[in-house]
Amino acid sequence: MNIILWIMQVLLAAMFLMAGVMKAFQYERAKATLPWVKETSKGLVTFIGISELLGGIGLILPQLTGILPWLTLLATAGLAIVMVLAAIFHARRKEYSGVIFNIVLFAMCAFVVYGRGLV
């Protein structure tokens, strides 16, 4: 079970770190790639990107170092909440492929929260 949790954490961290870098530091690229960014303020997009970066780091670093490993649980739970909110946002915009992607990421986060919460 621990190996599966680590695989999920690494996959989630990679996804959130890549998305976070693009939203936080490559605004023009995000604007060209993600339709919703064109209609959202740069400050909000940057905030979302930094939040995703910190969440991605929180998925791995505390558990890996053994320093405050419960922070991994909190980071993953926080990202799960972000995915629920993102799914609602995309559903309102009728971007259903985005909703499906958010639901998959939510399920992965929920699995890690459940698995790490038991350990």
N, CA, C and O atoms as a printed pandas DataFrame, in Angstrom:
     atom_number atom_name residue_name chain_id  residue_number  x_coord  y_coord  z_coord
0              1         N          MET        A               1    0.830   -1.198    0.000
1              2        CA          MET        A               1    0.000    0.000    0.000
2              3         C          MET        A               1    0.872    1.258    0.000
3              4         O          MET        A               1    0.549    2.244   -0.663
4              5         N          ASN        A               2    1.978    1.217    0.747
5              6        CA          ASN        A               2    2.873    2.365    0.821
6              7         C          ASN        A               2    3.449    2.713   -0.551
7              8         O          ASN        A               2    3.582    3.890   -0.887
8              9         N          ILE        A               3    3.788    1.703   -1.340
9             10        CA          ILE        A               3    4.340    1.944   -2.678
10            11         C          ILE        A               3    3.298    2.607   -3.574
11            12         O          ILE        A               3    3.614    3.542   -4.309
12            13         N          ILE        A               4    2.077    2.132   -3.514
13            14        CA          ILE        A               4    0.995    2.715   -4.314
14            15         C          ILE        A               4    0.770    4.168   -3.906
15            16         O          ILE        A               4    0.573    5.029   -4.763
16            17         N          LEU        A               5    0.799    4.440   -2.611
17            18        CA          LEU        A               5    0.620    5.820   -2.139
18            19         C          LEU        A               5    1.742    6.720   -2.640
19            20         O          LEU        A               5    1.492    7.854   -3.049
20            21         N          TRP        A               6    2.973    6.223   -2.611
21            22        CA          TRP        A               6    4.090    7.024   -3.108
22            23         C          TRP        A               6    3.957    7.295   -4.607
23            24         O          TRP        A               6    4.232    8.404   -5.065
24            25         N          ILE        A               7    3.540    6.295   -5.360
25            26        CA          ILE        A               7    3.343    6.486   -6.804
26            27         C          ILE        A               7    2.284    7.564   -7.047
27            28         O          ILE        A               7    2.473    8.451   -7.880
28            29         N          MET        A               8    1.183    7.482   -6.322
29            30        CA          MET        A               8    0.117    8.478   -6.466
30            31         C          MET        A               8    0.621    9.861   -6.068
31            32         O          MET        A               8    0.328   10.843   -6.751
32            33         N          GLN        A               9    1.369    9.950   -4.982
33            34        CA          GLN        A               9    1.888   11.236   -4.538
34            35         C          GLN        A               9    2.835   11.838   -5.564
35            36         O          GLN        A               9    2.781   13.040   -5.824
36            37         N          VAL        A              10    3.694   11.029   -6.144
37            38        CA          VAL        A              10    4.637   11.534   -7.144
38            39         C          VAL        A              10    3.885   11.996   -8.392
39            40         O          VAL        A              10    4.194   13.054   -8.941
40            41         N          LEU        A              11    2.908   11.220   -8.843
41            42        CA          LEU        A              11    2.116   11.625  -10.010
42            43         C          LEU        A              11    1.364   12.930   -9.748
43            44         O          LEU        A              11    1.373   13.840  -10.577
44            45         N          LEU        A              12    0.719   13.008   -8.596
45            46        CA          LEU        A              12   -0.007   14.228   -8.239
46            47         C          LEU        A              12    0.952   15.415   -8.123
47            48         O          LEU        A              12    0.664   16.500   -8.627
48            49         N          ALA        A              13    2.079   15.209   -7.467
49            50        CA          ALA        A              13    3.045   16.292   -7.301
50            51         C          ALA        A              13    3.527   16.788   -8.662
51            52         O          ALA        A              13    3.630   17.995   -8.882
52            53         N          ALA        A              14    3.822   15.863   -9.576
53            54        CA          ALA        A              14    4.267   16.255  -10.921
54            55         C          ALA        A              14    3.201   17.092  -11.619
55            56         O          ALA        A              14    3.509   18.117  -12.228
56            57         N          MET        A              15    1.951   16.654  -11.528
57            58        CA          MET        A              15    0.850   17.392  -12.173
58            59         C          MET        A              15    0.712   18.794  -11.577
59            60         O          MET        A              15    0.646   19.778  -12.313
60            61         N          PHE        A              16    0.668   18.884  -10.256
61            62        CA          PHE        A              16    0.460   20.176   -9.620
62            63         C          PHE        A              16    1.674   21.092   -9.768
63            64         O          PHE        A              16    1.514   22.304   -9.915
64            65         N          LEU        A              17    2.869   20.539   -9.732
65            66        CA          LEU        A              17    4.062   21.364   -9.911
66            67         C          LEU        A              17    4.139   21.929  -11.327
67            68         O          LEU        A              17    4.452   23.105  -11.508
68            69         N          MET        A              18    3.856   21.101  -12.328
69            70        CA          MET        A              18    3.881   21.590  -13.712
70            71         C          MET        A              18    2.813   22.652  -13.945
71            72         O          MET        A              18    3.080   23.693  -14.546
72            73         N          ALA        A              19    1.603   22.381  -13.465
73            74        CA          ALA        A              19    0.526   23.355  -13.628
74            75         C          ALA        A              19    0.825   24.627  -12.849
75            76         O          ALA        A              19    0.556   25.729  -13.329
76            77         N          GLY        A              20    1.378   24.483  -11.657
77            78        CA          GLY        A              20    1.693   25.634  -10.831
78            79         C          GLY        A              20    2.765   26.516  -11.441
79            80         O          GLY        A              20    2.651   27.741  -11.399
80            81         N          VAL        A              21    3.801   25.918  -12.005
81            82        CA          VAL        A              21    4.860   26.695  -12.652
82            83         C          VAL        A              21    4.285   27.494  -13.809
83            84         O          VAL        A              21    4.595   28.675  -13.964
84            85         N          MET        A              22    3.451   26.858  -14.621
85            86        CA          MET        A              22    2.879   27.553  -15.765
86            87         C          MET        A              22    1.998   28.722  -15.316
87            88         O          MET        A              22    2.098   29.818  -15.867
88            89         N          LYS        A              23    1.144   28.497  -14.327
89            90        CA          LYS        A              23    0.229   29.556  -13.887
90            91         C          LYS        A              23    0.945   30.657  -13.113
91            92         O          LYS        A              23    0.574   31.825  -13.227
92            93         N          ALA        A              24    1.950   30.312  -12.340
93            94        CA          ALA        A              24    2.631   31.305  -11.509
94            95         C          ALA        A              24    3.693   32.095  -12.265
95            96         O          ALA        A              24    3.869   33.287  -12.015
96            97         N          PHE        A              25    4.403   31.446  -13.186
97            98        CA          PHE        A              25    5.567   32.084  -13.802
98            99         C          PHE        A              25    5.506   32.224  -15.314
99           100         O          PHE        A              25    6.335   32.920  -15.900
100          101         N          GLN        A              26    4.541   31.576  -15.957
101          102        CA          GLN        A              26    4.430   31.636  -17.416
102          103         C          GLN        A              26    3.002   32.027  -17.804
103          104         O          GLN        A              26    2.286   31.269  -18.458
104          105         N          TYR        A              27    2.617   33.218  -17.388
105          106        CA          TYR        A              27    1.232   33.667  -17.561
106          107         C          TYR        A              27    0.797   33.654  -19.024
107          108         O          TYR        A              27   -0.312   33.219  -19.334
108          109         N          GLU        A              28    1.651   34.123  -19.919
109          110        CA          GLU        A              28    1.276   34.172  -21.347
110          111         C          GLU        A              28    1.052   32.773  -21.909
111          112         O          GLU        A              28    0.140   32.556  -22.705
112          113         N          ARG        A              29    1.885   31.833  -21.492
113          114        CA          ARG        A              29    1.708   30.443  -21.938
114          115         C          ARG        A              29    0.404   29.866  -21.382
115          116         O          ARG        A              29   -0.324   29.164  -22.084
116          117         N          ALA        A              30    0.122   30.169  -20.116
117          118        CA          ALA        A              30   -1.128   29.702  -19.512
118          119         C          ALA        A              30   -2.323   30.304  -20.234
119          120         O          ALA        A              30   -3.326   29.628  -20.461
120          121         N          LYS        A              31   -2.212   31.563  -20.589
121          122        CA          LYS        A              31   -3.286   32.260  -21.300
122          123         C          LYS        A              31   -3.542   31.623  -22.664
123          124         O          LYS        A              31   -4.687   31.526  -23.106
124          125         N          ALA        A              32   -2.468   31.189  -23.329
125          126        CA          ALA        A              32   -2.603   30.562  -24.643
126          127         C          ALA        A              32   -3.109   29.124  -24.540
127          128         O          ALA        A              32   -3.755   28.625  -25.461
128          129         N          THR        A              33   -2.818   28.466  -23.433
129          130        CA          THR        A              33   -3.151   27.048  -23.277
130          131         C          THR        A              33   -4.495   26.811  -22.605
131          132         O          THR        A              33   -5.238   25.911  -22.996
132          133         N          LEU        A              34   -4.808   27.608  -21.606
133          134        CA          LEU        A              34   -6.013   27.396  -20.793
134          135         C          LEU        A              34   -7.039   28.495  -21.079
135          136         O          LEU        A              34   -6.790   29.665  -20.785
136          137         N          PRO        A              35   -8.188   28.129  -21.650
137          138        CA          PRO        A              35   -9.173   29.146  -22.042
138          139         C          PRO        A              35   -9.657   30.026  -20.892
139          140         O          PRO        A              35   -9.890   31.218  -21.091
140          141         N          TRP        A              36   -9.810   29.471  -19.711
141          142        CA          TRP        A              36  -10.352   30.226  -18.585
142          143         C          TRP        A              36   -9.422   31.322  -18.092
143          144         O          TRP        A              36   -9.874   32.272  -17.453
144          145         N          VAL        A              37   -8.130   31.206  -18.379
145          146        CA          VAL        A              37   -7.159   32.191  -17.908
146          147         C          VAL        A              37   -7.401   33.548  -18.564
147          148         O          VAL        A              37   -7.147   34.587  -17.954
148          149         N          LYS        A              38   -7.890   33.542  -19.807
149          150        CA          LYS        A              38   -8.147   34.791  -20.524
150          151         C          LYS        A              38   -9.192   35.647  -19.820
151          152         O          LYS        A              38   -9.187   36.872  -19.944
152          153         N          GLU        A              39  -10.080   35.005  -19.088
153          154        CA          GLU        A              39  -11.175   35.715  -18.434
154          155         C          GLU        A              39  -10.962   35.862  -16.925
155          156         O          GLU        A              39  -11.883   36.224  -16.192
156          157         N          THR        A              40   -9.756   35.583  -16.477
157          158        CA          THR        A              40   -9.437   35.636  -15.046
158          159         C          THR        A              40   -8.264   36.586  -14.844
159          160         O          THR        A              40   -7.375   36.671  -15.691
160          161         N          SER        A              41   -8.262   37.293  -13.733
161          162        CA          SER        A              41   -7.180   38.252  -13.488
162          163         C          SER        A              41   -5.836   37.539  -13.324
163          164         O          SER        A              41   -5.764   36.397  -12.870
164          165         N          LYS        A              42   -4.790   38.243  -13.706
165          166        CA          LYS        A              42   -3.444   37.692  -13.599
166          167         C          LYS        A              42   -3.105   37.369  -12.143
167          168         O          LYS        A              42   -2.446   36.367  -11.866
168          169         N          GLY        A              43   -3.554   38.212  -11.219
169          170        CA          GLY        A              43   -3.285   37.977   -9.805
170          171         C          GLY        A              43   -3.899   36.684   -9.302
171          172         O          GLY        A              43   -3.265   35.952   -8.542
172          173         N          LEU        A              44   -5.118   36.398   -9.715
173          174        CA          LEU        A              44   -5.777   35.158   -9.293
174          175         C          LEU        A              44   -5.085   33.950   -9.901
175          176         O          LEU        A              44   -4.892   32.939   -9.226
176          177         N          VAL        A              45   -4.712   34.045  -11.167
177          178        CA          VAL        A              45   -4.018   32.931  -11.823
178          179         C          VAL        A              45   -2.685   32.668  -11.131
179          180         O          VAL        A              45   -2.316   31.514  -10.911
180          181         N          THR        A              46   -1.965   33.730  -10.787
181          182        CA          THR        A              46   -0.691   33.580  -10.080
182          183         C          THR        A              46   -0.909   32.961   -8.703
183          184         O          THR        A              46   -0.150   32.085   -8.290
184          185         N          PHE        A              47   -1.936   33.408   -7.996
185          186        CA          PHE        A              47   -2.255   32.840   -6.680
186          187         C          PHE        A              47   -2.552   31.344   -6.793
187          188         O          PHE        A              47   -2.062   30.550   -5.991
188          189         N          ILE        A              48   -3.348   30.965   -7.780
189          190        CA          ILE        A              48   -3.667   29.545   -7.992
190          191         C          ILE        A              48   -2.387   28.770   -8.279
191          192         O          ILE        A              48   -2.189   27.678   -7.746
192          193         N          GLY        A              49   -1.516   29.330   -9.120
193          194        CA          GLY        A              49   -0.259   28.667   -9.456
194          195         C          GLY        A              49    0.639   28.464   -8.248
195          196         O          GLY        A              49    1.206   27.387   -8.065
196          197         N          ILE        A              50    0.769   29.493   -7.424
197          198        CA          ILE        A              50    1.605   29.371   -6.226
198          199         C          ILE        A              50    1.003   28.365   -5.256
199          200         O          ILE        A              50    1.729   27.600   -4.622
200          201         N          SER        A              51   -0.317   28.363   -5.138
201          202        CA          SER        A              51   -0.992   27.382   -4.277
202          203         C          SER        A              51   -0.729   25.961   -4.764
203          204         O          SER        A              51   -0.473   25.062   -3.964
204          205         N          GLU        A              52   -0.794   25.763   -6.083
205          206        CA          GLU        A              52   -0.521   24.437   -6.638
206          207         C          GLU        A              52    0.936   24.044   -6.426
207          208         O          GLU        A              52    1.226   22.883   -6.137
208          209         N          LEU        A              53    1.848   24.991   -6.565
209          210        CA          LEU        A              53    3.264   24.699   -6.306
210          211         C          LEU        A              53    3.487   24.261   -4.867
211          212         O          LEU        A              53    4.141   23.250   -4.612
212          213         N          LEU        A              54    2.943   25.022   -3.933
213          214        CA          LEU        A              54    3.106   24.676   -2.523
214          215         C          LEU        A              54    2.442   23.338   -2.200
215          216         O          LEU        A              54    2.981   22.544   -1.429
216          217         N          GLY        A              55    1.272   23.092   -2.790
217          218        CA          GLY        A              55    0.602   21.809   -2.587
218          219         C          GLY        A              55    1.420   20.654   -3.141
219          220         O          GLY        A              55    1.521   19.599   -2.514
220          221         N          GLY        A              56    2.006   20.856   -4.325
221          222        CA          GLY        A              56    2.839   19.818   -4.925
222          223         C          GLY        A              56    4.053   19.490   -4.076
223          224         O          GLY        A              56    4.429   18.327   -3.930
224          225         N          ILE        A              57    4.662   20.529   -3.517
225          226        CA          ILE        A              57    5.803   20.313   -2.611
226          227         C          ILE        A              57    5.329   19.596   -1.347
227          228         O          ILE        A              57    5.994   18.689   -0.847
228          229         N          GLY        A              58    4.164   20.019   -0.836
229          230        CA          GLY        A              58    3.616   19.416    0.385
230          231         C          GLY        A              58    3.212   17.963    0.217
231          232         O          GLY        A              58    3.132   17.221    1.196
232          233         N          LEU        A              59    2.956   17.553   -1.018
233          234        CA          LEU        A              59    2.631   16.146   -1.270
234          235         C          LEU        A              59    3.815   15.218   -1.018
235          236         O          LEU        A              59    3.631   14.054   -0.662
236          237         N          ILE        A              60    5.017   15.726   -1.201
237          238        CA          ILE        A              60    6.207   14.878   -1.164
238          239         C          ILE        A              60    7.115   15.164    0.042
239          240         O          ILE        A              60    7.444   14.262    0.813
240          241         N          LEU        A              61    7.507   16.418    0.188
241          242        CA          LEU        A              61    8.589   16.771    1.100
242          243         C          LEU        A              61    8.375   16.363    2.558
243          244         O          LEU        A              61    9.270   15.743    3.133
244          245         N          PRO        A              62    7.246   16.675    3.185
245          246        CA          PRO        A              62    7.115   16.296    4.603
246          247         C          PRO        A              62    7.170   14.779    4.824
247          248         O          PRO        A              62    7.801   14.308    5.770
248          249         N          GLN        A              63    6.514   14.030    3.956
249          250        CA          GLN        A              63    6.497   12.574    4.089
250          251         C          GLN        A              63    7.888   11.993    3.819
251          252         O          GLN        A              63    8.322   11.059    4.493
252          253         N          LEU        A              64    8.571   12.551    2.837
253          254        CA          LEU        A              64    9.893   12.049    2.456
254          255         C          LEU        A              64   10.930   12.299    3.541
255          256         O          LEU        A              64   11.748   11.428    3.837
256          257         N          THR        A              65   10.893   13.492    4.136
257          258        CA          THR        A              65   11.897   13.843    5.144
258          259         C          THR        A              65   11.540   13.328    6.536
259          260         O          THR        A              65   12.408   13.206    7.401
260          261         N          GLY        A              66   10.253   13.027    6.750
261          262        CA          GLY        A              66    9.815   12.608    8.074
262          263         C          GLY        A              66    9.631   13.783    9.025
263          264         O          GLY        A              66    9.352   13.591   10.209
264          265         N          ILE        A              67    9.788   15.009    8.504
265          266        CA          ILE        A              67    9.592   16.210    9.314
266          267         C          ILE        A              67    8.156   16.676    9.124
267          268         O          ILE        A              67    7.760   17.074    8.028
268          269         N          LEU        A              68    7.390   16.622   10.189
269          270        CA          LEU        A              68    5.970   16.985   10.164
270          271         C          LEU        A              68    5.212   16.283    9.026
271          272         O          LEU        A              68    4.600   16.950    8.191
272          273         N          PRO        A              69    5.250   14.959    8.988
273          274        CA          PRO        A              69    4.624   14.231    7.876
274          275         C          PRO        A              69    3.113   14.435    7.771
275          276         O          PRO        A              69    2.527   14.160    6.724
276          277         N          TRP        A              70    2.480   14.911    8.834
277          278        CA          TRP        A              70    1.046   15.175    8.769
278          279         C          TRP        A              70    0.735   16.320    7.812
279          280         O          TRP        A              70   -0.405   16.478    7.376
280          281         N          LEU        A              71    1.753   17.123    7.485
281          282        CA          LEU        A              71    1.540   18.189    6.511
282          283         C          LEU        A              71    1.231   17.633    5.119
283          284         O          LEU        A              71    0.535   18.275    4.332
284          285         N          THR        A              72    1.746   16.448    4.820
285          286        CA          THR        A              72    1.406   15.803    3.544
286          287         C          THR        A              72   -0.088   15.527    3.482
287          288         O          THR        A              72   -0.723   15.731    2.446
288          289         N          LEU        A              73   -0.636   15.072    4.571
289          290        CA          LEU        A              73   -2.077   14.817    4.649
290          291         C          LEU        A              73   -2.868   16.110    4.442
291          292         O          LEU        A              73   -3.854   16.130    3.704
292          293         N          LEU        A              74   -2.432   17.178    5.093
293          294        CA          LEU        A              74   -3.125   18.460    4.942
294          295         C          LEU        A              74   -2.991   19.018    3.532
295          296         O          LEU        A              74   -3.962   19.534    2.978
296          297         N          ALA        A              75   -1.803   18.923    2.946
297          298        CA          ALA        A              75   -1.593   19.421    1.586
298          299         C          ALA        A              75   -2.473   18.664    0.600
299          300         O          ALA        A              75   -3.071   19.260   -0.295
300          301         N          THR        A              76   -2.549   17.361    0.767
301          302        CA          THR        A              76   -3.357   16.548   -0.138
302          303         C          THR        A              76   -4.833   16.841    0.042
303          304         O          THR        A              76   -5.571   16.920   -0.940
304          305         N          ALA        A              77   -5.275   17.002    1.277
305          306        CA          ALA        A              77   -6.678   17.352    1.524
306          307         C          ALA        A              77   -6.998   18.726    0.944
307          308         O          ALA        A              77   -8.071   18.924    0.375
308          309         N          GLY        A              78   -6.084   19.664    1.083
309          310        CA          GLY        A              78   -6.279   20.991    0.503
310          311         C          GLY        A              78   -6.389   20.942   -1.010
311          312         O          GLY        A              78   -7.229   21.623   -1.600
312          313         N          LEU        A              79   -5.539   20.134   -1.642
313          314        CA          LEU        A              79   -5.610   20.000   -3.096
314          315         C          LEU        A              79   -6.895   19.298   -3.526
315          316         O          LEU        A              79   -7.433   19.599   -4.592
316          317         N          ALA        A              80   -7.386   18.380   -2.725
317          318        CA          ALA        A              80   -8.664   17.727   -3.032
318          319         C          ALA        A              80   -9.796   18.757   -3.029
319          320         O          ALA        A              80  -10.675   18.731   -3.889
320          321         N          ILE        A              81   -9.761   19.657   -2.058
321          322        CA          ILE        A              81  -10.779   20.716   -1.998
322          323         C          ILE        A              81  -10.659   21.630   -3.215
323          324         O          ILE        A              81  -11.666   22.024   -3.803
324          325         N          VAL        A              82   -9.438   21.961   -3.586
325          326        CA          VAL        A              82   -9.215   22.797   -4.771
326          327         C          VAL        A              82   -9.787   22.115   -6.015
327          328         O          VAL        A              82  -10.351   22.784   -6.881
328          329         N          MET        A              83   -9.648   20.791   -6.111
329          330        CA          MET        A              83  -10.171   20.080   -7.275
330          331         C          MET        A              83  -11.696   20.094   -7.313
331          332         O          MET        A              83  -12.286   20.171   -8.391
332          333         N          VAL        A              84  -12.334   20.020   -6.160
333          334        CA          VAL        A              84  -13.801   20.118   -6.120
334          335         C          VAL        A              84  -14.223   21.502   -6.611
335          336         O          VAL        A              84  -15.136   21.621   -7.427
336          337         N          LEU        A              85  -13.566   22.537   -6.120
337          338        CA          LEU        A              85  -13.893   23.898   -6.538
338          339         C          LEU        A              85  -13.602   24.107   -8.024
339          340         O          LEU        A              85  -14.364   24.780   -8.718
340          341         N          ALA        A              86  -12.510   23.536   -8.507
341          342        CA          ALA        A              86  -12.179   23.656   -9.927
342          343         C          ALA        A              86  -13.214   22.933  -10.785
343          344         O          ALA        A              86  -13.574   23.416  -11.859
344          345         N          ALA        A              87  -13.689   21.790  -10.326
345          346        CA          ALA        A              87  -14.724   21.056  -11.072
346          347         C          ALA        A              87  -16.005   21.882  -11.161
347          348         O          ALA        A              87  -16.645   21.928  -12.211
348          349         N          ILE        A              88  -16.376   22.529  -10.069
349          350        CA          ILE        A              88  -17.566   23.388  -10.078
350          351         C          ILE        A              88  -17.357   24.554  -11.042
351          352         O          ILE        A              88  -18.248   24.887  -11.824
352          353         N          PHE        A              89  -16.188   25.166  -10.983
353          354        CA          PHE        A              89  -15.860   26.286  -11.874
354          355         C          PHE        A              89  -15.987   25.869  -13.341
355          356         O          PHE        A              89  -16.614   26.564  -14.139
356          357         N          HIS        A              90  -15.385   24.725  -13.687
357          358        CA          HIS        A              90  -15.419   24.270  -15.082
358          359         C          HIS        A              90  -16.818   23.808  -15.498
359          360         O          HIS        A              90  -17.203   23.970  -16.656
360          361         N          ALA        A              91  -17.567   23.243  -14.578
361          362        CA          ALA        A              91  -18.942   22.829  -14.904
362          363         C          ALA        A              91  -19.797   24.047  -15.238
363          364         O          ALA        A              91  -20.601   24.006  -16.170
364          365         N          ARG        A              92  -19.630   25.109  -14.497
365          366        CA          ARG        A              92  -20.377   26.341  -14.781
366          367         C          ARG        A              92  -20.039   26.908  -16.155
367          368         O          ARG        A              92  -20.878   27.536  -16.802
368          369         N          ARG        A              93  -18.812   26.682  -16.590
369          370        CA          ARG        A              93  -18.367   27.171  -17.899
370          371         C          ARG        A              93  -18.627   26.149  -19.003
371          372         O          ARG        A              93  -18.275   26.377  -20.161
372          373         N          LYS        A              94  -19.241   25.027  -18.645
373          374        CA          LYS        A              94  -19.536   23.936  -19.580
374          375         C          LYS        A              94  -18.262   23.361  -20.226
375          376         O          LYS        A              94  -18.268   22.958  -21.390
376          377         N          GLU        A              95  -17.189   23.334  -19.455
377          378        CA          GLU        A              95  -15.923   22.733  -19.882
378          379         C          GLU        A              95  -15.840   21.341  -19.255
379          380         O          GLU        A              95  -15.127   21.131  -18.273
380          381         N          TYR        A              96  -16.567   20.412  -19.827
381          382        CA          TYR        A              96  -16.756   19.115  -19.189
382          383         C          TYR        A              96  -15.500   18.253  -19.175
383          384         O          TYR        A              96  -15.343   17.415  -18.288
384          385         N          SER        A              97  -14.610   18.440  -20.132
385          386        CA          SER        A              97  -13.359   17.676  -20.076
386          387         C          SER        A              97  -12.538   18.127  -18.863
387          388         O          SER        A              97  -11.858   17.313  -18.238
388          389         N          GLY        A              98  -12.599   19.412  -18.534
389          390        CA          GLY        A              98  -11.923   19.918  -17.332
390          391         C          GLY        A              98  -12.521   19.343  -16.068
391          392         O          GLY        A              98  -11.806   19.048  -15.110
392          393         N          VAL        A              99  -13.853   19.182  -16.065
393          394        CA          VAL        A              99  -14.534   18.610  -14.896
394          395         C          VAL        A              99  -14.068   17.177  -14.671
395          396         O          VAL        A              99  -13.772   16.787  -13.542
396          397         N          ILE        A             100  -14.005   16.404  -15.730
397          398        CA          ILE        A             100  -13.584   15.000  -15.619
398          399         C          ILE        A             100  -12.150   14.919  -15.093
399          400         O          ILE        A             100  -11.847   14.104  -14.222
400          401         N          PHE        A             101  -11.279   15.765  -15.624
401          402        CA          PHE        A             101   -9.885   15.787  -15.174
402          403         C          PHE        A             101   -9.809   16.142  -13.685
403          404         O          PHE        A             101   -9.055   15.522  -12.936
404          405         N          ASN        A             102  -10.587   17.134  -13.262
405          406        CA          ASN        A             102  -10.611   17.523  -11.843
406          407         C          ASN        A             102  -11.134   16.406  -10.958
407          408         O          ASN        A             102  -10.637   16.211   -9.849
408          409         N          ILE        A             103  -12.126   15.674  -11.430
409          410        CA          ILE        A             103  -12.674   14.562  -10.647
410          411         C          ILE        A             103  -11.624   13.458  -10.487
411          412         O          ILE        A             103  -11.498   12.866   -9.416
412          413         N          VAL        A             104  -10.879   13.189  -11.549
413          414        CA          VAL        A             104   -9.823   12.167  -11.467
414          415         C          VAL        A             104   -8.752   12.594  -10.463
415          416         O          VAL        A             104   -8.320   11.792   -9.635
416          417         N          LEU        A             105   -8.325   13.855  -10.537
417          418        CA          LEU        A             105   -7.324   14.340   -9.580
418          419         C          LEU        A             105   -7.874   14.340   -8.158
419          420         O          LEU        A             105   -7.150   14.030   -7.212
420          421         N          PHE        A             106   -9.155   14.686   -8.003
421          422        CA          PHE        A             106   -9.783   14.624   -6.682
422          423         C          PHE        A             106   -9.747   13.195   -6.135
423          424         O          PHE        A             106   -9.410   12.982   -4.971
424          425         N          ALA        A             107  -10.095   12.220   -6.977
425          426        CA          ALA        A             107  -10.108   10.822   -6.534
426          427         C          ALA        A             107   -8.710   10.372   -6.109
427          428         O          ALA        A             107   -8.556    9.653   -5.122
428          429         N          MET        A             108   -7.697   10.801   -6.860
429          430        CA          MET        A             108   -6.330   10.448   -6.491
430          431         C          MET        A             108   -5.945   11.081   -5.152
431          432         O          MET        A             108   -5.340   10.431   -4.300
432          433         N          CYS        A             109   -6.300   12.348   -4.979
433          434        CA          CYS        A             109   -6.019   13.034   -3.712
434          435         C          CYS        A             109   -6.753   12.357   -2.557
435          436         O          CYS        A             109   -6.184   12.150   -1.485
436          437         N          ALA        A             110   -8.016   12.017   -2.783
437          438        CA          ALA        A             110   -8.812   11.372   -1.733
438          439         C          ALA        A             110   -8.195   10.028   -1.345
439          440         O          ALA        A             110   -8.176    9.668   -0.168
440          441         N          PHE        A             111   -7.696    9.293   -2.329
441          442        CA          PHE        A             111   -7.051    8.012   -2.058
442          443         C          PHE        A             111   -5.813    8.206   -1.180
443          444         O          PHE        A             111   -5.598    7.452   -0.230
444          445         N          VAL        A             112   -5.002    9.215   -1.499
445          446        CA          VAL        A             112   -3.794    9.486   -0.702
446          447         C          VAL        A             112   -4.176    9.935    0.706
447          448         O          VAL        A             112   -3.561    9.501    1.680
448          449         N          VAL        A             113   -5.178   10.794    0.822
449          450        CA          VAL        A             113   -5.624   11.235    2.151
450          451         C          VAL        A             113   -6.091   10.031    2.970
451          452         O          VAL        A             113   -5.744    9.898    4.144
452          453         N          TYR        A             114   -6.874    9.164    2.347
453          454        CA          TYR        A             114   -7.354    7.973    3.039
454          455         C          TYR        A             114   -6.197    7.073    3.432
455          456         O          TYR        A             114   -6.122    6.615    4.572
456          457         N          GLY        A             115   -5.292    6.817    2.491
457          458        CA          GLY        A             115   -4.165    5.911    2.754
458          459         C          GLY        A             115   -3.209    6.458    3.786
459          460         O          GLY        A             115   -2.778    5.723    4.674
460          461         N          ARG        A             116   -2.870    7.714    3.694
461          462        CA          ARG        A             116   -1.933    8.301    4.663
462          463         C          ARG        A             116   -2.603    8.536    6.008
463          464         O          ARG        A             116   -1.940    8.543    7.046
464          465         N          GLY        A             117   -3.903    8.727    5.988
465          466        CA          GLY        A             117   -4.629    8.907    7.250
466          467         C          GLY        A             117   -4.673    7.638    8.064
467          468         O          GLY        A             117   -4.803    7.694    9.287
468          469         N          LEU        A             118   -4.567    6.489    7.414
469          470        CA          LEU        A             118   -4.587    5.210    8.112
470          471         C          LEU        A             118   -3.231    4.858    8.702
471          472         O          LEU        A             118   -3.144    4.155    9.708
472          473         N          VAL        A             119   -2.170    5.354    8.065
473          474        CA          VAL        A             119   -0.800    4.987    8.465
474          475         C          VAL        A             119   -0.396    5.703    9.729
475          476         O          VAL        A             119    0.721    5.518   10.213
